[in-house]
């Protein structure tokens, strides 16, 4: 269900940075999620379906890398797109977002 929703919904994502502190806001017709974190420090996040998890986010060569016990997410800017690659075990999901 989450994968189907993720394919059909076009979220608006706003990433704000102040030094090592970030605020990541995802707005959809269903909900708005706001996550704040500092690079290199463990943070608690909440998935779109409401599950909470802990992760550490680091920056490496211009990429934001999120690691949890269950998945790894890599976000990077490629031209006018933000590309997110999520890997869990042998499964990989790639999402492209266009800058507006």
Helices and strands as residue ranges (DSSP letters): H 2-8, E 12-18, E 21-27, E 32-38, E 42-46, E 52-60, E 63-67, E 72-78, E 81-88, E 91-98
